[in-house]
Amino acid sequence: MYKVFLFAGTTEGRELAEFLSRAGVEVFVFTATEYGKSLIGEAEHMVLSPERLSAEEMEEQIRIQKPDLVVDATHPYAELVTENIRSACIHTHTELIRLVRD
């Protein structure tokens, strides 16, 4: 099964999480808060984590779970989080897509 890590902090991230889950993709959704987690809700093929992860923790999770793809759908102003995700993907040689609002 295809596995995606999704760092969600936007409406687009929530919608993508729901879409991937319905499509049968195993999606690990990381939100920064319990509130963010509550907006997404539980679904089949979806694992939710409301923990803020450091770059090192992100890298560790990528190494353990071995996702096929990482999607950064965090808020446009969450620049440090985006940099941490990018760094973790570089160190683990994992493909990264940045989902950006128009």
C-alpha positions in Angstrom: 0.0 0.0 0.0 1.2 3.5 -0.8 2.1 5.5 2.3 2.1 9.3 2.7 3.2 11.5 5.5 1.1 14.7 5.5 2.0 17.7 7.6 -1.4 19.5 7.7 -2.1 22.9 9.0 -4.5 24.3 6.4 -7.9 23.5 5.0 -6.1 22.1 1.9 -4.2 19.7 4.2 -7.4 18.5 5.8 -9.1 18.0 2.4 -6.0 16.1 1.1 -6.0 13.9 4.1 -9.6 13.0 3.6 -9.1 12.4 -0.2 -6.1 10.2 0.3 -7.9 8.1 3.0 -10.9 7.6 0.7 -8.5 6.6 -2.1 -7.1 3.8 0.1 -3.7 5.5 0.6 -2.2 4.9 4.1 -1.8 8.5 5.3 -0.1 9.6 8.5 -1.4 13.1 9.3 0.6 15.3 11.6 -1.0 18.4 13.1 0.5 20.8 15.6 -2.4 20.7 18.0 -5.3 18.6 19.3 -7.6 21.2 17.8 -6.1 20.6 14.3 -6.5 16.9 14.8 -10.2 17.4 15.8 -10.9 19.2 12.5 -9.7 16.2 10.5 -11.4 13.4 12.3 -10.8 9.7 12.2 -11.0 7.7 9.0 -9.9 4.4 7.5 -6.3 4.3 6.4 -5.5 7.3 8.4 -3.3 7.8 11.5 -3.5 11.2 13.2 -0.8 12.7 15.4 -1.3 16.1 17.2 2.3 16.3 18.3 4.7 19.1 17.3 7.8 17.3 16.0 11.4 18.6 15.8 13.4 18.1 12.6 15.1 15.2 14.3 11.8 13.6 15.3 10.4 14.1 11.8 13.5 12.4 10.4 13.2 9.5 12.9 9.5 9.0 11.9 10.4 9.0 8.2 13.2 6.4 8.8 10.9 4.2 10.9 7.7 4.4 8.8 9.4 4.8 5.3 6.7 6.8 3.6 6.7 6.9 -0.2 6.0 10.6 -0.1 5.9 13.5 2.3 3.5 16.4 1.7 4.0 19.7 3.5 0.5 21.4 3.7 1.4 23.5 6.7 0.4 27.2 7.0 2.3 29.6 4.7 3.7 31.4 7.8 5.0 28.2 9.4 8.4 28.7 7.8 10.4 26.9 10.5 8.2 23.8 10.2 8.5 23.8 6.4 12.3 24.0 6.8 12.3 21.2 9.3 10.2 19.0 7.0 12.5 19.8 4.0 15.6 19.0 6.1 14.2 15.7 7.3 13.3 14.7 3.7 16.8 15.6 2.4 18.5 13.6 5.1 16.2 10.5 4.5 16.2 10.9 0.6 12.4 11.0 0.7 10.3 12.8 -1.9 8.7 16.0 -0.7 5.8 18.1 -2.2 4.9 21.5 -0.8 1.2 22.3 -1.1 0.9 26.1 -1.4 -2.3 28.2 -1.5 -2.9 30.4 -4.5 
